[in-house]
Amino acid sequence: MFVALALLLTQTASPPAVVYLKCETTQGGQQKSWDLTLNESAGTVDYYTQVSGQQRTQARFTSNAVYFIGFTLSRVDLTLQRRAFGEIERGTCQVVQPKGRAF
């Protein structure tokens, strides 16, 4: 009976939702805007900047942080940080709602 109940509970659990973030970072006095789409079920982060364009990368999701392309994104306070080109790039993010779609 316990096995059947455990199977039922695991089958009805929904996968983590996709999360959309808008982030601003500063590195060497330069500001950058990042649009992030976190897909924990797929283990990916999609990101967009004016420099890189649209990209997708593998990510590691833990209970407190998400790690991708050298970044550590705090799941606690939405701070974002990485070491790049000999400097620390730091910023903050906010959760945003995606725009409505026709289909």
C-alpha positions, 0 to 999 in steps of 0.5 A: 500500500505504501509503495502504491501511495508513493508512486501516486504522489511522484506521478502527480508532482508537477515539474518546476515551472520555467522562471523568467528573470531580468538582470542588470550586472556591472563589470569594470564600470560597464552595465549589462542587461540580461534576460534569463529563462531558467528551465530546471526540468531541462537543466538549462538557462536561456540568456540574451544580451545585446552582445551575445544575442540569444544563447542556451547553456546547460546549468546546475540547479541546487537548492540555493543557487543556479550555476551557468557560464561561470555565473552563480545566481542566488535562489535566495536573494536573486544576486548574480555574480561571476569572475570574467576577464580578471574582474568580478561581474555583479548584479541583481535580478528580478522575476518577470512575467512573460508577455502574452502570446497568441498561441 
